[in-house]
């Protein structure tokens, strides 16, 4: 077999393979693919059964992002990306015309929603929820953003700080 024949067979095989791959893709429904829509942040999302501080912190952060995104009229994903860095926050502010005061108000509203959701889910004792709400109402923007982003590390730090009182806290946070 000549070099030219071998080259033609390789090219022909590649073309047949590509056509077969496209056929399989279309047969599997690839022509009707649409990316999943982002969920409406204003729509209530029930909490899963949180077990321990890590899961409570994760759901708390997601609930806070939903609440803030709802207040701002953006998706939770867009807000989460905006809060990742100061540069991303600046781009977000310019794109949506949202100043720091409006962002701070929305994030505080999101944190309050997260506290309410945690309390409703039985993940936060009402005795702790009330003072937490008072604290959230007055915290500065950067601290509010940090609380949304790092609720897990905040709760882990609280665990370390509490030491022997941790068992008592676990009883308050079922």
JOVENSUL-V351758 format. One record per backbone hydrogen bond with DSSP energy under -0.5 kcal/mol. CO is the residue of the C=O (numbers start at 1). NH is the residue of the N-H. E is the energy in kcal/mol with one decimal. If there is no record, write none. Layout:
# JOVENSUL-V351758
co->[CO	CO]
nh->[NH	NH]
e->[E	E]
This chain:
# JOVENSUL-V351758
co->[2	3	4	5	6	7	8	9	10	11	12	13	14	15	16	17	18	19	20	21	22	23	24	25	26	29	30	40	44	48	50	52	53	54	55	56	57	58	59	60	61	62	63	64	65	66	67	68	69	69	75	76	77	78	79	81	85	86	87	88	89	90	91	92	93	93	97	99	100	101	102	103	104	105	106	107	108	109	110	111	112	113	114	115	116	117	118	118	119	125	125	126	127	128	129	130	131	132	133	134	135	135	136	140	141	142	143	144	145	146	148	150	151	152	153	154	155	156	157	158	159	162	163	164	165	166	167	168	169	172]
nh->[6	7	8	9	10	11	12	13	14	15	16	17	18	19	20	21	22	23	24	25	26	27	28	30	29	32	33	43	46	50	52	56	57	58	59	60	61	62	63	64	65	66	67	68	69	70	71	72	73	74	79	80	81	82	83	84	89	90	91	92	93	94	95	96	97	98	99	103	104	105	106	107	108	109	110	111	112	113	114	115	116	117	118	119	120	121	123	124	122	128	129	130	131	132	133	134	135	136	137	138	138	139	139	144	145	146	147	148	149	150	151	154	155	156	157	158	159	160	161	162	163	165	166	167	169	170	171	172	173	174]
e->[-2.3	-2.0	-2.1	-2.3	-2.1	-2.4	-2.6	-2.7	-2.2	-2.2	-2.5	-2.5	-2.2	-2.2	-2.4	-2.5	-2.3	-2.3	-2.5	-2.4	-2.5	-2.5	-1.9	-2.5	-1.4	-1.4	-0.9	-1.3	-0.6	-1.3	-0.5	-1.8	-2.8	-2.2	-2.3	-2.5	-2.4	-2.2	-2.5	-2.6	-2.5	-2.4	-2.6	-2.4	-2.8	-2.6	-1.9	-1.9	-1.5	-2.1	-2.0	-2.6	-2.2	-1.9	-1.9	-1.0	-2.3	-2.1	-2.4	-2.4	-2.5	-2.3	-2.7	-2.6	-1.3	-1.4	-0.6	-2.5	-3.0	-2.2	-2.2	-2.7	-2.5	-2.1	-2.4	-2.6	-2.4	-2.2	-2.3	-2.3	-2.4	-2.9	-2.7	-2.5	-2.9	-2.1	-2.5	-1.2	-1.2	-1.5	-1.9	-1.7	-0.6	-1.6	-2.4	-1.8	-2.1	-2.4	-1.8	-0.5	-1.2	-0.5	-0.8	-2.3	-2.8	-2.1	-2.2	-2.1	-2.7	-3.2	-0.5	-2.6	-2.5	-2.5	-2.5	-2.1	-2.0	-2.2	-2.6	-2.5	-1.6	-2.4	-2.0	-0.7	-2.1	-2.7	-1.4	-1.5	-2.0	-0.7]
